[in-house]
Amino acid sequence: MKIDFANLQYQHNLYKDEIEEAILKVARNCNFIMGNEVQELEKSLEDFTGAKYAVTCSNGTDALLLAMMALDIKPGDEVITTPFTFIATAETIAFLGATPVFVDIDEKTYNIDPNKIEDKITSKTKAIIPVSLYGQAADMDKIQDIATKHNLKIIIDGAQSFGCTYNGKTDSNLGDISTTSFFPAKPLGCYGDGGAVFTNDEKIANKMKSLRLHGQSKRYHHKYIGMGGRLDTLQAAILNIKLKYYPKDLALRQEVAFKYTKALETKTNLILPYIDEKATSAWAQYSVRVKNRDEVQNRLKEAGIPTAVHYPMPLHLQECFLYLGYKKGDFPISEIVSDEIMSLPMNPYVTDEEIEYIVGNL
């Protein structure tokens, strides 16, 4: 059996008539930048998330940049985040001249451990960026309490978690600003790069709208130093179609995850995903921990089963962050998890037969 990790071709074929017609409509209208489809998508994203303002942008990395720029994160500031995440989370902090300050993760959820945050707060700390890793929000009750106590802003890196919930709210409707990515392999993906930022603050929303257009207040008049961070109309048109079916896809992801867990829960040599009782996951990944990961991956590959590692090296050990002065052993849980984590094929269309085959081989 040959298994597709993300199954993007299958998903396209499900909705191809609508998607291809939407693409052709944009092509015929030749309104490729900030066309009507962009505004339509932003309204639909607001309706879906419950956030008052959704601002689309060019990708999930630029979403983080827009959020920090809107909150005036500057050189010399410190931003607390996790070392166990995709590099964009901390890369964007450094890009703005601020300093990423890492806090180790909770061993069950793999998200930032709120019990370790306060020890890292200094007079230079301006914000906390929790990551909703693999699709599940961090412990936002505790993080919000800490942020309120110390007058800090919260930016949620929700690149993997669009549609997840925490205490009944989507994580796009938590913190001061929440971000997401529409990279093709994400739970809601477009056909290239795309992203969005969410907030309930009108002033912040308007600033981010300006920042994504080179800081324009009106054409060729620039209030801020900004960026070229718009979402292409073509990608918005595609997302408008896919968002209609996204609740169904989310439900199917839940079913696939449940079937994996039920089939694997008796395997004592595996550590399975943990979902907090306050939360639901968008299941961007279904990640297990195994001691002999390289051997297991090779054997699964021989059986036609693709796997992935998210992520093999925590950020504090990456060459680009050596200047921060961290060393091996500083964040032991992140280091252990990065040595053991392995993601199994996860998408809404993994069949029962495929799950049986994957689990049998695993």
N, C-alpha and C positions, 0 to 999 in steps of 0.2 A: 504494500500500500504506500502511495506517495501522498504526503499530507502537506497542505499549504499553511504556513504559519499565520498569515493575516487574511488570506482569502479575498483580496481586494477585487480580483476579476469576477468572482461569483457575485459579490455585492453590486458591482457595476451592472452586470447582466440583469439583476433583479429590477433595477430602476433605469435601465439604459435609455428607454424611449423618452422618458421625461427629462432625464439629465441631458441627453444629446440634443433634444429640442431646446432646452434652456440655453445650452452653449451656442446653438445656431442663432437663437434670438439675439444674444449679445453680439455675435459676429455680424448679423444683418444690421443691427442698430449702430454698430461701430462706436458704442459708448463704453470704452474699455476701462476708463478710470472714473471711479465714483459714480457709476451709473445707478439707475433706480434700484437695481437688485441689491446694492449695498445697503441702502436705507431700509429696504424690505427685510433683509436679513437681520439688521440690528433690532428692528421692532420685534421680529419673531424670537430673537435671542432674549430680549427683555421679557417677553411673555413666558418663555420656557423657564427661565431662571428665577424670575421674581425680582431681579435687580432692576432699579429704576433706569439705569443707563448702561447700554452696551455699545462699545466703540470697537469696531473691527479694525484689524491692522494686518501688517504683512506677514507676521509669523509669531510664534510663541516667545521667541527671544526678544523681539522688538516690543512685545506686550509687556515684558518685565522692564525693559528700558523705559517705555512710556510711563509705567506706573511709578518708577523711582524718580524720573524727571518731574512728573506731576507733583511729587511730594518733596521736591527740592533736595534730593540726596546729592551731596557734593563731595569733592575731595576732602579727605580728613574725617568724614563721617564713618561710622561703623554700622554694619547691618548683620544681624544674627541669622544664620541659616544652618542647614544640615550639610555634612560632607558626603552623604549617601544620596546622590541625585545626579541627574544629567548636568553637565558642566555649565549650561546656560544660566542656571540658578545663581551661581557665584560669579561666573564670568561677567555678567552684566553689572554686578556690584563693582567689580574691579575696573570694568570699562569706564565707569563714571568717576573713577579715582577714589572711590570709597573702599573700605577694607571689609572683606568677608570675615566674619567671626563665626567659627564652626562650633556646633553643639552636637554631641553624639545622639544616636537614635534610640528609640524604644525597641527592644529586641523582638516584640511580638508584631507591632504594626510596621516597623521599619521607618516610621516617620519621626521627626524631631521629638526628643524627650523633653516635655515642658518642665520637668523637675530639675533640669540642668541649665535652664535658660538664665535664670536670675544671676547666677554666679558670673555670667559673661557680660552683664550689662555694665557699661561705664558712662561717663559724662558725654562720650562721643557717640553713643548708641542712638540711632534715629529710627530704626525699623527692625521688624522681625519678618523673615520670609519663610513660613512653613510650606513644605511641599506635600501635596496630596499624592503620595507615591503609589504607583500601580493602580490608582483609581480611588483611594480612600483618603478622606480628609484627616488631618492631624487632630490632636485633642484641643479643639478650638476654644472650649470653655476655659481651660486653664491658661491657654496662650492669650486669650482676650483679657482675662483678669490681670495677667502680668503686664500686658501692654497698657491697660488703663491705669494701673498703679504707677507705672514709670513714664507715662505720657509718650508712648511709642506708637508708631504706625504699624499696621499689619498689611502686608502684600501676600496674597495666597498664590503660590505657583501651582495652578491647577491644570498644567499642560496635559496631564494624563487622566484627569478626573471629571471631565465635563459631564454633568448629569448625576454625579454622586450626591448623596445627602448627608447632612449632619444635623441631628435634632430636627429633622423634617425640612430643613432648608438645603438648597443646593449650595455647594461651596463657592459658586459664583456670586452668592448673595451674602458672603461673610467677609469679615475684615474691612479695611478701608478701601482696598482695591483687590480684585481677584483677576487672575489672568488665565487664559487657556490657549491651547494650540490646536490647529486644524490640520496638522501634518497628516499625510495620507493614512499612516498606520495607527493614528489615534482613534479612540472610540467613535468620535465624529470627525471624519477626515475629508478634506477637499482633494483636488487633483494636482496639488503642488504645495506651496507654502501658504499658510494663513493663520491668523490668530485673533484674539479679542481680549479686551479689558472690560471689567464690570465694576460699577460703583453705584452707591446710592446718594452720592454728593454731586450736585449739579455743577458746582464750581470746578471740581476735579475733572468731571466728565468733559466740560467745555475746554479745559486746559489740554486734556489728552487729545481731543479732536483737533485742536490747534497744533499741538506738538507733532502729530502724525503728518501734518501738511507744512512742514518746515517752520512751524511756529507762527503761521499766518493768522492775523486777525481779520484781514480781508486780502484780496488778491494783491500780491507783491508788497504787502505791508506786514512786517514780521514783529510780533510781540515777544516771542521767545526764540532761543536757539532750539531748533527742532530736528526733525528727520524726515526722510521720505518713507513713511511707514504705512501707506494705504494698502487695503486689501483690493486685489484686482476684481473687477466686476465679474469676470468669468468664474472666479472661485466663489464669489457670493452667490451666483446663479446656481452653481452645483450644490452649495450648502443649503440653499433654500429648498431644494428637492430632498436632500438627504435628511434635513432636520424634521421634515414631515414624518419620516419613518423611524426617527431615532428612538422614540419611546419603545417601539417594538424591538429594535436592535438591542437596547439596554436590557429589556426583559429577557431576551434570548441569551445575552451574555451572563445574566444571573443564572439561567438554567444550566449553561455549560459549566460555570464555576461550581454550582451545586453538584452536578454529576461527577466532576473531577473529585471533589471533596469526598463524596459518598464512596467512590470507588477506591480512594487512596487512604481513607481515615484509619484503616487498620495497619498501615505500613509504618512500623515504628522507626525505620531508618530514614524517614522523610519528615521534615517539618513543613506543615501545610500553611497556607495563608490564614491570617487571623483578622476577622472583621469585628470592630468594636460594636457593642450593643447600641450605641447612639448613631451608628453610621450605616450607610450602604455604600457599596463600591461600584464604580463604573467598569471595573475589571478590564483596565487597559492591558494588564498582564495577569496570568495565573502563574505565580512564582513559588517554587518549592526550594527547600534547602537540602543539599546532599553533601556528604563528606568527600566523596570521590567524584567530584563533578566532571572533571575532564574525561575520565573513563566512561562515565554514564553518557555524556554528550556524544562521544565517539560511537558508542554502541547504538544509541538511538539514531544517529546519523546513518549508520549502516543499514538500519531498518527503515530508512526513508522518513524519519521523524525529525523535523527541524526544532532546534531549541535556541535560546538566546540568553545572554547574561546582561542583566540590568542591575548593577554595573560592576565591572571586574576590578576597578581601582577607585577607592574613595578620593574625593577631591583634595583632601589635605596632603595626599601623597603624589599628586600630579605635578609634573615638572613645572608647569606654568605658575603653580602656587607655592613653590619652594621658598619664595621671598617672604612668605608669611611666618616661616620659622617652625612649622609643625613637623613632627617626626612620627615614625611608626610607633604605635602604642598609645598615641594621644587619644584616639577614639576607637577603643577596642571592639565595640559592638559593630560599628560600621565596617571595620576591617574583617571581622569574622564573617559577617553576612556577605561581604563582597567576595569572599573566598568560596562560599557555599551556594549562593543564590543561582537559580536556573529557571528560566521561563519556558513553559510548555506552550504549544500552539493554542492561541486564544483569539477567537472571533465569534460573532453570533452564529456561525454556520458550521461549527464543529459537530459532526454527526455522532450518534451513539456508537456506531461501528468504529469510527475513528478514536473516540475516547477509550473504547474497549481495547483497541489495538495499541494505543499509546500507553495506557495503564499496564497492559500485559507485558509490553516490552520494558517499561520502566521498572 
